[in-house]
């Protein structure tokens, strides 16, 4: 009989399941890699963490994988070593909490319907499937500890019910692939057998005898999980503070002190104003359903948001430390000592897991971590190369709901439009003349070469490095097909079509969050080293933030494609808004990356997308272009249909290329009107408004105010931001219009507030 590859150990609180799993791992012989799923903060229970670590042999390797969805990677990398993952419920609680799906009391709109929530749920399914694939696809033993929470009464809150349901589904999925499944009760391990039913999971199922339903089974025998020479009586009660002692529960990932106190009291609920880091969501990946199929072997990654010292202190003060004193697992998940047990309060136990600091994501299983944590980055790919035509296409990943929803569908008929971020009014006269000239030539197939030459002259590039497009959005899809990245970092919040295109070609998505407390500026160190594509907006939509040129150029690596969306770059003054007047002269910090300079040279590929839609008021004429190395432009051209940019749009591109001063005038007028809008909005109590460099501003309202619905009652439409990863229903994007219309908007908004 071949050695088992996957063993699932289930049990409730203080059942002894972790001790059983550890003896299984030790009995296998050889090296052991321990995957700790429960997070801890800098002010966590250090003594208890040290105690749990001390019970493991010094030769065991410990990796902290809290709140990362990529559980398969450290298993695959373990080669023939035994892997012990303890436990699945703590990991699940962390992922749910990071995306707002755990602290959900049902009194607000279900976060599972927003883009972040849907992506997190799909990512959980895919991550569990990938875990099973990794465990069954290698020679070494993998032991997974799971918290059996489904035997308690029905949980009182929607978030906790979601945790219990997902954990039970995950247990079924793993059990269907496992060679052995053990249930631990009172320190005794019982072997569980298949009775011929279970979820349909692709891949080989272990051969097990079906139990006849008309025959009473023999009494279950305790399972000896230790080698005979060093057998340990599993029924011996644990010593106080000993190996099976369960530490107090603490929150899984970053929450504010108010939320932490509520958690300690056994409550769940949405914080009134979460820490800035917590609304920059967990990164997400998607994949096939747990029950329906298991064909995708690409494991998603996630960004874990940190806990600050105040939060940790509040958590510690609000927790009794004794799970037995709490109402029970029905009230929420808890993670135990490196692995989890069901516990009180919608929380996960913070013991031996990833240390999530104040300023960045927790360390991931593959060694990546927050800046300055000493993690060794994974090596980048050796050099950029076109995917082989014979290489099989990866299976497309599901696109989260809302990713294909844009502002043009959010303006009810007859309402005053502050949602669509296009300059209001008609196109300039010269633009209309150019498009009419294109209509006169509609009897011939489009020829994009004259437009490419004109645009190359505007940006100081070779014509072979310019590709006219039927709108900049086409560039996201063509580039994804041409490059087919393995792992793409998408800076969020940002334009969602990029992620949709990348998911369609099967790329694993890592969301890199911008943080409001940092002015939404990008930290280039937060981008994982092993990502072979990075997508960033400049200025970003919907924050309007403009990153320094040097920040973007620092993202370049051998084998990496950096895609910069400059759809709103024409609103940025050419006199460099980021230049320090007191600083030394140098390359323009705020200048467009489309305007190539010798200092821009670097490894990998730098791709820039531009659009005429916004600045020239021509959303109905799909008109944009892509700038890149000529060799990559050829690949992108070949990745789509010919003649995608019609002749009227090509003529508009030619005219635009020779009129930079015309766009400067539009940008100056827009900047003046944006200043008027900001001044009016900042007079309103209870809101926070961020300035930017584009033709819109981002506003955050109090949590209990429905800005979108309230303004609809006044006949005004603004852009809700729930479809932007990292933002919730408090955020709205407001397009710049005229001072008279701004007065009408702010009067209505004051009444709504």
C-alpha positions in Angstrom: 0.0 0.0 0.0 1.4 3.4 -1.0 2.1 6.0 1.7 -0.7 8.6 2.2 -0.2 12.0 0.6 -3.0 14.0 2.1 -4.5 13.5 5.6 -7.2 15.7 7.0 -7.5 16.0 10.8 -10.8 17.5 12.0 -11.8 18.5 15.6 -13.5 21.0 17.7 -12.2 23.4 20.4 -9.7 21.7 22.8 -10.2 18.4 21.0 -6.5 17.6 20.8 -6.5 17.8 17.0 -3.3 19.8 16.7 -1.4 17.3 18.9 -2.7 14.4 16.8 -1.6 16.2 13.6 1.8 16.9 15.0 2.3 13.3 16.0 1.3 12.2 12.5 3.9 14.6 11.0 6.6 13.4 13.4 5.8 9.8 12.6 6.4 10.3 8.9 10.1 10.9 9.6 12.3 13.3 7.7 12.0 17.1 7.6 8.7 18.9 8.4 7.4 22.2 7.1 4.9 23.8 9.5 2.4 26.3 7.9 1.1 28.6 10.6 -2.2 30.2 9.5 -3.2 32.4 12.4 -1.9 36.0 12.3 -0.3 37.8 15.2 0.5 41.5 15.8 3.4 43.2 17.4 1.5 43.3 20.7 0.2 39.8 20.6 0.6 37.1 23.3 4.3 36.5 22.8 4.6 34.1 25.7 1.8 31.9 24.4 3.3 32.0 20.9 6.7 31.0 22.3 5.1 28.1 24.1 3.5 26.7 21.0 6.6 27.1 19.1 8.6 25.3 21.8 6.5 22.2 21.5 7.7 21.7 17.9 11.1 20.2 17.3 13.8 22.7 16.4 14.4 20.9 13.2 10.9 21.8 11.9 10.7 24.7 9.5 7.9 27.2 10.3 6.3 29.4 7.6 3.7 32.0 8.5 0.9 32.1 5.9 -1.9 34.1 7.6 -4.4 35.6 5.3 -2.6 34.7 2.1 -4.7 32.7 -0.4 -1.6 31.0 -1.9 -1.5 27.9 0.3 -0.5 25.7 -2.5 2.9 27.3 -3.1 4.6 26.4 0.2 3.3 22.9 -0.2 4.7 22.5 -3.7 8.0 24.0 -2.7 8.4 21.5 0.2 9.4 18.8 -2.3 9.5 15.5 -0.3 9.2 17.0 3.2 6.1 16.5 5.3 3.9 19.6 5.5 1.6 20.3 8.4 -1.0 23.1 7.9 -2.6 24.2 11.1 -5.4 25.2 10.7 -7.8 25.8 7.8 -10.4 27.8 9.8 -7.9 30.4 10.9 -6.7 31.0 7.4 -10.3 31.3 6.2 -11.2 33.7 8.9 -8.3 35.9 8.0 -9.2 36.0 4.3 -12.9 36.7 5.0 -12.1 39.4 7.5 -9.7 41.2 5.2 -12.4 41.5 2.6 -15.2 42.5 5.0 -17.0 39.2 4.7 -16.6 38.1 8.3 -17.7 41.2 10.3 -21.0 41.3 8.5 -24.0 41.4 10.8 -26.5 41.5 8.0 -27.8 45.0 8.6 -26.1 46.5 5.5 -25.9 45.4 1.9 -24.3 42.0 1.6 -20.5 42.6 0.9 -20.5 39.3 -1.0 -22.2 41.1 -3.9 -19.5 43.8 -4.2 -16.4 43.3 -6.3 -14.1 42.7 -3.3 -16.4 40.2 -1.7 -17.1 38.2 -4.8 -13.5 38.0 -5.7 -12.6 36.9 -2.2 -15.1 34.1 -2.3 -14.0 32.8 -5.6 -10.4 33.1 -4.5 -11.1 31.0 -1.4 -12.6 28.2 -3.5 -9.7 28.3 -5.9 -7.1 28.3 -3.1 -8.6 25.2 -1.4 -8.7 23.4 -4.7 -5.1 24.4 -5.4 -4.1 23.2 -2.0 -5.6 19.8 -2.6 -3.9 19.6 -6.1 -0.5 20.5 -4.6 -0.8 18.0 -1.7 -1.9 15.1 -4.0 0.6 16.0 -6.7 3.8 15.4 -4.7 5.5 12.5 -2.9 5.6 13.9 0.6 2.9 13.8 3.3 0.6 16.8 3.8 -1.5 17.0 7.0 -4.2 19.6 7.2 -5.9 20.5 10.4 -9.5 21.7 10.2 -11.8 23.2 12.8 -15.0 21.3 13.0 -17.5 24.1 13.6 -20.6 22.8 11.9 -22.0 20.9 14.9 -22.9 24.0 16.8 -26.2 25.9 16.6 -26.8 28.1 13.6 -24.6 31.2 13.9 -26.5 34.4 14.6 -24.7 36.7 12.1 -24.4 36.5 8.3 -20.6 36.8 8.4 -20.2 33.9 10.9 -22.6 31.7 9.0 -20.6 32.4 5.9 -17.4 31.2 7.7 -19.1 28.0 9.0 -20.5 27.2 5.5 -17.3 27.9 3.6 -15.2 25.9 6.1 -17.6 22.9 5.9 -17.5 23.0 2.1 -13.7 23.2 2.2 -13.5 20.3 4.5 -15.7 18.2 2.1 -13.5 19.2 -0.8 -10.3 18.2 1.0 -11.8 15.0 2.4 -12.8 13.9 -1.1 -9.2 14.0 -2.1 -7.6 12.8 1.1 -6.2 9.3 1.7 -7.2 9.5 5.4 -9.7 11.6 7.3 -9.6 11.7 11.1 -12.0 13.2 13.6 -10.5 14.0 17.0 -12.8 14.1 20.0 -11.5 14.3 23.6 -8.0 13.4 22.4 -9.2 10.3 20.6 -8.8 10.0 16.8 -11.5 8.2 14.9 -11.0 7.2 11.3 -13.8 8.5 9.0 -14.8 6.4 6.0 -16.6 7.4 2.8 -20.2 6.1 2.4 -20.3 6.7 -1.3 -21.3 10.4 -1.4 -19.4 13.6 -1.4 -18.5 16.6 -3.6 -17.5 15.9 -7.1 -13.8 16.9 -7.2 -11.6 16.4 -10.2 -8.6 14.2 -9.7 -8.1 10.7 -8.2 -10.2 9.7 -5.2 -8.8 7.3 -2.6 -10.2 3.8 -2.8 -12.5 3.3 0.3 -15.0 0.7 1.0 -18.6 1.8 1.1 -20.4 1.1 4.4 -23.6 -0.9 3.8 -26.5 1.2 5.1 -28.4 -1.8 6.4 -25.6 -3.1 8.6 -24.8 -1.5 11.9 -21.1 -0.5 12.0 -18.8 -1.8 14.6 -17.8 0.5 17.4 -15.1 2.9 16.2 -11.6 2.2 17.5 -9.2 4.9 18.5 -6.5 5.4 15.9 -2.9 5.2 16.9 -1.1 8.0 15.2 2.3 7.6 16.7 5.2 5.2 16.0 5.1 2.2 18.5 8.5 3.1 20.0 7.3 6.5 21.1 3.6 6.0 21.5 1.7 8.7 23.4 -1.6 8.1 25.1 -3.9 10.5 23.2 -6.5 10.3 25.9 -4.2 11.8 28.5 -5.6 15.2 29.4 -3.3 18.1 28.6 -1.4 19.8 31.3 -2.3 23.4 32.0 -0.5 25.6 29.5 0.7 22.4 27.8 0.7 21.3 24.2 -3.0 21.2 23.8 -3.8 24.4 25.6 -5.8 26.8 23.5 -4.7 30.4 23.5 -7.1 33.4 23.7 -8.7 34.6 20.5 -7.6 37.8 18.7 -8.6 39.4 15.5 -7.2 37.9 12.3 -6.2 41.0 10.4 -6.4 44.8 10.7 -9.4 46.2 12.5 -9.9 49.4 14.5 -10.1 49.5 18.3 -13.9 49.8 18.3 -14.3 46.7 16.2 -11.8 44.9 18.4 -13.7 45.7 21.5 -16.9 44.4 20.0 -15.2 41.2 18.9 -14.0 40.7 22.4 -17.5 41.0 23.7 -18.7 38.3 21.3 -20.2 40.6 18.8 -19.7 41.2 15.1 -20.4 44.3 13.0 -19.0 46.7 10.5 -16.7 49.3 12.0 -17.9 52.8 11.7 -14.6 53.9 10.2 -12.0 51.2 9.7 -8.3 51.8 9.8 -7.1 53.2 6.5 -5.3 50.0 5.8 -8.4 47.9 6.1 -10.4 49.5 3.3 -7.5 48.7 1.0 -8.7 45.2 0.6 -7.1 41.8 0.4 -5.8 40.9 -3.0 -7.8 38.3 -4.7 -7.7 35.5 -7.1 -10.5 33.4 -8.6 -10.9 29.9 -9.8 -13.2 27.0 -10.4 -15.8 26.1 -7.7 -14.8 23.8 -4.9 -17.5 21.3 -5.7 -17.9 21.5 -9.4 -14.5 21.2 -10.9 -10.8 21.3 -10.1 -9.0 21.9 -13.3 -7.1 25.0 -12.6 -3.7 24.8 -10.9 -3.0 28.5 -10.7 -3.1 29.5 -7.0 -4.1 33.1 -6.3 -2.2 35.4 -3.9 -3.6 37.9 -1.5 -2.4 41.0 0.3 -2.9 40.9 4.1 -3.6 44.2 5.7 -1.8 44.8 9.0 -2.9 45.5 12.6 -1.5 48.4 14.5 -0.5 48.5 18.2 -3.7 50.2 19.3 -5.8 47.5 17.7 -3.8 44.7 19.2 -4.0 46.2 22.6 -7.8 46.6 22.3 -8.1 43.0 21.1 -6.1 41.7 24.0 -8.1 43.6 26.5 -11.4 42.5 25.1 -10.8 38.8 25.0 -11.3 36.4 28.0 -8.6 34.0 26.9 -10.9 31.0 27.6 -12.9 29.8 24.6 -14.9 27.6 26.9 -16.4 30.6 28.5 -17.7 32.0 25.3 -21.1 31.1 23.6 -19.3 28.7 21.3 -18.4 28.2 17.7 -21.7 29.4 16.5 -20.7 32.9 17.3 -17.6 33.0 15.1 -14.4 31.4 14.0 -11.2 31.4 16.1 -7.8 30.2 15.2 -5.8 28.2 17.7 -2.1 28.2 18.3 -0.8 28.0 14.7 -3.9 26.4 13.7 -7.5 27.2 14.6 -10.4 26.1 16.7 -13.9 27.4 16.6 -14.3 30.2 19.1 -16.2 33.3 20.1 -16.9 36.6 18.6 -16.4 36.4 14.8 -12.6 36.3 15.4 -9.6 34.3 14.6 -7.0 33.5 17.2 -3.8 35.4 16.8 -1.0 33.1 17.8 1.8 31.7 15.7 1.0 33.3 12.3 2.2 36.0 10.0 3.1 39.2 11.7 1.1 41.9 10.1 2.7 45.3 10.9 1.4 48.8 10.8 2.6 49.7 7.4 2.2 46.8 5.0 1.1 43.3 4.2 1.9 40.3 6.3 4.6 38.0 5.2 3.4 35.5 2.6 4.1 31.8 2.5 6.6 32.1 -0.3 8.9 34.5 1.6 7.5 37.7 0.3 6.7 40.2 3.0 6.2 43.8 3.9 9.1 46.2 3.2 11.8 45.9 5.8 10.7 42.5 7.2 13.8 40.8 6.0 12.0 38.6 3.5 14.0 37.4 0.6 12.2 38.3 -2.6 11.6 35.6 -5.2 13.8 36.0 -8.3 12.3 37.7 -11.2 12.0 36.0 -14.6 15.2 36.1 -16.6 14.1 38.1 -19.6 10.9 39.2 -21.5 9.8 36.8 -24.1 6.8 36.2 -26.2 4.7 33.2 -25.2 5.2 30.2 -27.4 2.4 29.8 -30.0 2.3 26.2 -29.0 1.9 26.8 -25.3 -1.5 25.8 -24.0 -3.7 28.6 -22.9 -4.5 28.7 -19.2 -8.0 28.4 -18.2 -9.8 31.7 -17.8 -10.6 32.8 -14.2 -14.0 34.2 -13.3 -14.3 38.0 -13.5 -15.8 39.5 -10.3 -19.2 41.0 -10.5 -18.9 44.7 -11.1 -15.6 44.6 -12.9 -17.3 45.2 -16.2 -19.7 47.9 -14.8 -18.7 51.4 -15.6 -20.0 54.9 -15.0 -22.0 55.2 -18.2 -24.4 52.6 -16.9 -24.9 54.4 -13.6 -26.8 57.5 -14.7 -30.6 57.1 -14.8 -32.4 58.9 -17.5 -33.0 62.5 -16.9 -30.5 62.9 -14.1 -27.7 65.5 -13.8 -24.6 63.5 -14.6 -21.7 63.8 -12.2 -20.8 60.1 -12.7 -19.2 59.9 -16.1 -15.7 61.4 -16.0 -15.7 62.8 -19.5 -15.4 66.6 -20.1 -19.0 67.9 -20.5 -19.9 69.5 -23.7 -19.2 69.0 -27.4 -15.8 68.1 -28.9 -13.6 71.0 -30.1 -14.3 72.2 -33.6 -10.9 71.0 -34.9 -11.7 67.5 -33.6 -15.1 67.5 -35.3 -13.4 68.5 -38.6 -10.9 65.7 -38.3 -13.6 63.1 -37.7 -15.6 64.4 -40.6 -12.5 64.1 -42.8 -12.3 60.5 -41.7 -15.9 59.9 -42.8 -15.1 61.2 -46.2 -12.5 58.5 -46.5 -14.8 55.7 -45.2 -14.7 54.0 -48.6 -11.2 52.7 -47.9 -10.0 50.3 -45.2 -8.3 52.2 -42.3 -4.6 52.8 -42.6 -3.1 53.5 -39.1 0.4 54.4 -40.3 -0.1 58.2 -40.7 -1.6 58.4 -37.2 1.3 56.3 -35.8 3.8 58.7 -37.4 2.1 61.8 -36.0 1.8 60.3 -32.5 5.4 59.2 -32.6 6.4 62.8 -33.3 4.4 64.1 -30.4 6.0 61.7 -27.9 9.5 61.4 -29.3 9.3 57.8 -30.3 9.8 55.6 -33.3 6.5 55.1 -35.3 7.0 51.3 -35.0 6.5 51.8 -31.2 3.0 53.2 -31.6 -0.3 51.3 -32.1 -3.6 53.1 -32.6 -6.5 51.4 -30.9 -10.3 51.5 -30.9 -10.1 53.0 -27.4 -7.4 52.5 -24.7 -9.5 49.7 -23.2 -8.7 47.6 -26.2 -5.0 47.8 -25.2 -5.7 46.0 -21.9 -7.1 43.0 -23.7 -4.6 42.9 -26.5 -1.7 43.2 -24.2 -3.0 40.4 -21.9 -3.4 38.1 -24.9 0.1 39.1 -26.3 2.0 38.7 -23.0 -0.1 36.1 -21.1 1.5 36.9 -17.8 1.7 34.2 -15.1 1.2 36.5 -12.1 0.1 40.1 -12.5 0.1 42.9 -9.8 -2.8 45.3 -10.3 -2.6 48.5 -8.3 -6.0 49.2 -6.7 -8.3 51.0 -6.6 -8.0 51.4 -10.3 -9.7 50.9 -13.7 -11.2 47.4 -13.5 -10.9 46.3 -17.2 -7.2 45.5 -16.7 -8.0 42.9 -14.1 -10.9 41.5 -16.2 -8.6 41.1 -19.2 -5.9 39.4 -17.2 -8.3 37.0 -15.5 -9.5 36.0 -19.0 -6.1 34.7 -19.9 -5.7 32.9 -16.6 -3.3 35.2 -14.9 -3.0 35.0 -11.2 -3.9 38.4 -9.8 -2.2 40.2 -6.9 -3.9 43.4 -5.8 -1.5 46.0 -4.5 -3.5 48.5 -2.4 -3.1 52.2 -2.3 -3.7 53.7 1.2 -5.6 56.8 2.0 -3.3 57.7 4.9 -0.4 57.8 2.3 -2.4 60.1 0.0 -3.2 57.1 -2.2 0.5 57.2 -3.5 1.9 53.9 -4.7 4.6 52.1 -2.6 6.7 50.3 -5.3 8.1 48.0 -2.6 4.7 46.6 -2.1 4.7 44.9 -5.5 5.8 41.3 -5.2 9.1 40.6 -7.0 7.8 37.6 -8.8 5.0 39.4 -10.7 5.8 39.4 -14.4 3.3 42.2 -15.1 2.3 45.3 -13.1 -0.7 47.5 -14.0 -1.0 51.0 -12.6 -3.0 54.1 -13.5 -1.3 57.5 -13.8 -3.3 59.6 -12.8 -5.2 56.8 -11.2 -9.0 56.4 -11.4 -10.9 57.0 -9.1 -8.4 58.6 -6.7 -6.9 61.1 -9.2 -3.4 60.5 -7.7 -0.3 61.1 -9.8 2.7 59.0 -8.9 6.2 60.3 -9.6 7.8 59.1 -12.8 10.6 57.6 -10.7 8.1 55.5 -8.7 6.8 53.9 -11.9 10.3 53.4 -13.4 11.4 51.6 -10.2 8.8 48.8 -11.0 10.9 47.7 -14.0 12.5 44.3 -13.8 13.9 41.8 -16.3 11.0 39.7 -17.6 8.4 42.1 -16.3 5.9 44.2 -18.3 4.8 47.4 -16.6 1.6 48.8 -18.0 0.8 52.4 -17.3 -2.7 53.6 -18.0 -2.5 57.3 -18.9 -6.1 57.8 -20.0 -6.2 61.0 -17.9 -2.7 62.2 -18.6 -3.9 65.1 -20.8 -5.4 66.7 -17.7 -2.0 67.0 -16.1 -0.2 70.3 -16.7 2.9 69.9 -18.8 4.8 72.3 -16.4 5.2 69.4 -14.0 2.8 69.7 -11.0 5.1 67.4 -8.9 8.2 69.5 -9.2 9.6 70.9 -6.0 10.3 74.7 -6.7 12.9 74.7 -4.1 14.6 71.4 -5.2 17.3 70.9 -7.8 16.5 70.8 -11.5 16.0 67.4 -13.0 13.7 65.1 -15.1 10.0 66.1 -14.6 8.5 64.1 -11.8 5.0 64.6 -13.0 5.6 64.4 -16.8 3.8 61.8 -18.9 5.6 58.5 -19.3 4.3 58.6 -22.9 6.9 61.2 -23.5 9.9 58.9 -23.7 13.2 60.1 -22.3 16.7 58.5 -22.2 16.4 58.1 -18.4 13.3 55.9 -18.8 15.4 53.1 -20.2 15.4 50.0 -18.0 14.9 46.2 -18.0 11.7 44.6 -19.1 8.9 46.3 -21.1 7.3 49.7 -20.3 3.9 50.0 -22.0 1.8 53.2 -21.9 -1.9 53.4 -22.9 -3.5 56.8 -23.9 -7.1 57.8 -24.5 -8.8 60.7 -26.2 -12.2 59.9 -24.8 -12.1 62.0 -21.7 -10.3 65.2 -22.7 -11.9 65.6 -26.1 -15.5 64.6 -25.1 -15.7 61.7 -27.6 -16.7 58.6 -25.7 -18.7 57.4 -28.6 -15.7 57.4 -30.9 -13.4 54.7 -29.5 -10.0 56.3 -29.9 -6.7 55.5 -28.1 -3.2 54.2 -28.6 -0.5 52.1 -27.1 3.2 53.0 -26.8 5.9 50.3 -26.3 9.0 48.8 -27.7 8.4 48.0 -31.4 8.9 44.3 -31.0 6.2 44.2 -28.3 3.9 46.5 -30.4 4.1 43.9 -33.2 3.0 41.2 -30.8 0.1 43.3 -29.5 -1.0 44.1 -33.0 -1.1 40.4 -33.8 -3.1 39.6 -30.7 -6.3 41.3 -32.0 -8.4 41.8 -35.1 -7.2 44.2 -37.9 -8.7 47.6 -38.6 -10.0 48.0 -35.0 -9.4 51.8 -35.1 -11.8 53.3 -37.7 -10.7 56.0 -40.1 -12.6 58.9 -38.3 -10.7 57.9 -35.1 -7.4 57.7 -36.9 -7.9 61.2 -38.3 -8.7 62.5 -34.9 -5.5 61.0 -33.6 -3.5 62.7 -36.3 -5.1 66.1 -35.4 -4.6 65.6 -31.7 -0.9 64.7 -32.1 -0.3 68.2 -33.6 -2.3 70.2 -31.1 -0.8 69.7 -27.6 -1.7 73.3 -26.7 -5.4 72.6 -27.3 -5.3 69.9 -24.6 -3.4 72.3 -22.4 -6.3 74.8 -22.5 -8.8 72.1 -21.7 -6.6 70.9 -18.8 -6.3 74.5 -17.4 -10.0 75.0 -17.5 -10.7 71.7 -15.9 -8.2 72.4 -13.1 -9.9 75.7 -12.3 -13.3 74.1 -12.2 -11.9 71.2 -10.0 -10.6 73.8 -7.5 -14.1 75.3 -7.4 -15.7 71.8 -6.8 -13.1 71.0 -4.0 -13.7 74.3 -2.2 -17.5 73.7 -2.1 -17.3 70.1 -1.0 -14.8 70.9 1.8 -17.3 73.2 3.3 -19.6 70.2 4.0 -19.3 68.6 7.4 -18.5 64.9 7.8 -16.9 64.3 4.4 -13.4 63.8 3.3 -12.4 64.9 -0.2 -9.1 64.1 -2.0 -7.8 66.3 -4.7 -6.2 64.9 -7.8 -4.8 65.8 -11.2 -7.7 64.6 -13.4 -11.3 65.7 -14.1 -12.9 64.2 -11.0 -12.5 64.0 -7.2 -12.9 61.2 -4.7 -15.2 61.8 -1.7 -15.8 59.7 1.4 -19.0 60.2 3.3 -20.0 59.0 6.8 -20.8 55.3 7.0 -24.5 55.9 7.8 -25.2 58.1 4.8 -26.4 56.8 1.4 -24.9 59.5 -0.8 -25.8 57.8 -4.1 -29.4 57.1 -3.3 -29.9 60.5 -1.5 -28.6 62.4 -4.5 -30.8 60.4 -6.8 -33.7 61.8 -4.9 -32.5 65.2 -6.0 -32.1 64.2 -9.6 -28.3 63.9 -9.5 -26.1 60.9 -10.3 -22.6 60.4 -8.9 -20.3 57.4 -9.4 -20.5 54.8 -6.6 -17.2 53.2 -5.9 -18.2 49.8 -4.8 -17.0 48.3 -8.0 -13.5 49.6 -7.4 -11.3 47.1 -5.4 -10.5 48.5 -2.0 -13.4 51.0 -1.7 -16.8 50.6 -0.1 -20.1 52.3 -0.3 -18.9 55.3 1.6 -16.8 56.4 -1.4 -18.1 58.2 -4.5 -16.4 59.7 -7.5 -17.6 63.1 -8.6 -16.9 64.4 -12.0 -15.8 68.0 -12.5 -18.4 70.2 -14.2 -19.0 74.0 -14.0 -19.3 76.2 -10.9 -23.1 76.6 -11.4 -23.6 72.9 -11.5 -21.2 72.4 -8.6 -23.4 74.7 -6.5 -26.5 72.6 -7.4 -24.6 69.4 -6.4 -23.3 70.7 -3.1 -26.7 72.1 -2.1 -28.3 68.7 -2.6 -25.5 66.9 -0.9 -25.7 69.1 2.2 -29.4 68.1 2.5 -28.5 64.4 2.1 -25.8 64.6 4.8 
